[in-house]
C-alpha cells in the first residue's frame, strides 16, 4: 500500500508522539518551576525571616502565632525569595531547607528546559535521583533546618 501524499505516515506519527510528549512534559515542568522562581523574585523577603508568604494572600502561620515557635516550613518562602534575588547566603541563614529547595527548583528549571528543547526523557533521571537515600537526606535537612530555625528565632540570632 502506498502512503497517502496528504495524510502523514502513521508510523512517523507514532514515532513522533513519544518525543512530543517528552518535550511537552518537560516544558510544563520548566514553565511551572520558572514560574515559582519568578514569584519568589517578585516577593519582598520579610526582615523577620518568616511571613513572606502573607504577600500572596495566605494567612500568617497559626502554629507560630499560637506557640511563638516556628513551624517546620516557617521561613521557607522568605528563603526562596532571597535565593531568587541572588542572596543565597542570606537564604541559607534564614532557612537552609528553603534555600536548598529554591536551588533545587532552579536546577529543575534548567534540566527541564534542556529536556524540552532536546526531547530528552527525564523519567530515568528522576528515577535515579528520587530514591530512598535522597528522601532520607531531604528529611534530615528539613528537620535539621527546622531545629535551626527554632534556635535562631528563640535566641534572636
N, C-alpha and C positions, 0 to 999 in steps of 0.2 A: 504494500500500500504506500502511495506517495504522500508525503506530508503536505498539508494544505498551505499554500502561499499566504493565506490570510490569517489562519489560526496558528499560533506558535506550537511547536512540537511539545506534546505533553511530557515527554521525558526531560526536555530542557526546563520546563516549568517546575517539575517535581525536584529537579536538582537545584534550582534557584530558591525554592521555598525555604529549606533549612538555612541557607545563607541569609536570606531576607529576614527570617525570624530571629537569627542570631544578631543581626545588625539592629533590628528594631528593639529587641530586648535590651541589648547593651546601650542603645540610645536612650531608652526610657530610664534606665538606671543612671546614666550620665546626666541627663536633664534633671532628674529628681535630686541627685546629690549636689549638683551645681546649684540648684535652687535653694537647698538647705544652707550652702555656703554663702549665697547671696543674702539670704535672710539674716544670717549671723553678721555679715558685714554691714547691714543696714541698722542693726541694733546698737544702741549706746550701752556699753558694758557698765553695770552698776558698780559704783565705788564701794558698796558694801560687800561685793564679792558674791552676792546672790540677789535674786529678784529681777534679773534682766528679762526673764520670760513674761513678766507682767506687761511689758511693752507690746506683747502680742495679744493682749486682752485676756490672758489667763489669770486666774486668781493667785494671790500670794500663797506660799507654802503653808498649808494648815498645820502640818507637823511642827514646823519651826515656830509658827505663831502660838501654838498651844504649849510647846515644851521649851522653846528657846534653844533647842538643839537642832542643827541642820539635818534634813533627811538625806537619804543616800544619793539623791540627784541634785541637791542644793549646790548651786554654783556652776552646774554644767553648761547652762545657756550662757552665762557670763564668760566662762572659759572659751566656749565656742565663738562668741562674739569677739573676744580678744584675739583668738587664733586667726579668725577670718580677717581681722585688721592687721595681721602680721606680727602681733605681740605674743609670740609663743612662750617666752619666759614668764610673762605676766599670767598667761593662761595656765601654765603649769603650777604657778604659785597659788592661783585661785582654786583650781580643781583639776588635779592631774588626770583623772579619768575623762573629764570633759575635754581637756586638751588632746588626749590620745584619741578620743572619738572624732574630734574635729580633724585631726591629721588623717585618720582612717577614712573619713569622708572625702577629704581632698585626694587621697591616693585612689580611692574607689572611683572618683570622678575621672581621673586621668586614665585609669585602666579601662573603665567602661567606654570612655571616649575612643580610646585606641581600638577596643573591640568593635565599636560601632563603625569606625572607618574601615578597619581591615576585615570585618566579618569573622572575628575570632570567637570561638565558642568559649565563654567564660565559665561554664559549668565545671569543667575539670579543674580549673584553678580554684574555684570556690570549694570544691570537694577536698582539695588538698589543704586549703587554708583553714576551713571551718571543721576542725576535728576536736576531739575532747581536750587535748592539751592546750589548744588555743582558747577554748571556752574556759577552762580552769584558770589559765593565766589572766584572762579578762575578768573573771570573777574575783580573783585575788587583787587585781588592780583596782576594781571598783570598790571593794570592801576596804582596802588599804587607803584609797583616796577619801573614802567616807570618814574613816578614823582621823585622817589628816585634817579634813575639813572641820570636823568637830573640835579638834585640838586648836586649830588656828582661830576658829570662831569664838571658842570659850576663853582663850587666852588673849584675844585681841591682837594677835601677831600679824 
